[in-house]
């Protein structure tokens, strides 16, 4: 029960971690330059963080705990 609650609370972060690892492995197999990788990864990471924080804000905004 505790594990299920933890996964529910952190599922968006876990999905972003999986996307990061998939992105890293795709760049490693293709053999692109690392400078390109880090520039793209920085943009994707910041975009992902904005999505995470916005989702958490709007999800928790109407909750009874926020009042």
N, C-alpha and C positions, 0 to 999 in steps of 0.2 A: 504494500500500500504506500509506503514511504517512497519507494523507488518510482512508482507510477506518478506520484505527486511531483517528485523532482524532475522527471522527464517532461511533465506537462509544463512546469515553470521554466525550464531551460531548453525546450525543444527548438525554438528559433535560433538560439546560439549554437546548438549542435548542428543544425542544418547549415548554418554559415560556415562552421568548421569543416564539414564534409565538402562544401562547395570550394573552400580554400584548398583543401587537400587534392581535390579532383583537378582544380585549376593548376596547382603546382605540378602534379604528375603529367598533365597534358603538355605543359611547357617543357618539362624535362625530357619527354619522349620525342618531341618535335625538334628540340635543339635550338630554340630561339635564344636570343641574347637576354642575359639576366637583367639588363637595364630596362628593356621593354617589359619584362615580367614584373619588376617591382613598381614601375609606373602604373601599369594596368591593375596590379594587385592593390596598390594604395587607393586608387579610385574606387575599385570594387569594395574594398574594406570600409572606406568611409561611407559609401552608399549603403552598404549593409548595416553599418552602425546606425545610420539615420533611420533605416527601416525598423531596426530592433527597438530603438528608443521611442520612435513614434508609435509603434504598435503597443509597447508596454504602457506608454502614456495614455493612449486612448482606451486600452483594455482596462486599466486600473482607474481611469477617471470616474466612472460611474459606480465603482465598487463601494460597498458599505464601509470598508476600512479607510477610504479616502475622505470620509466626512467627519 
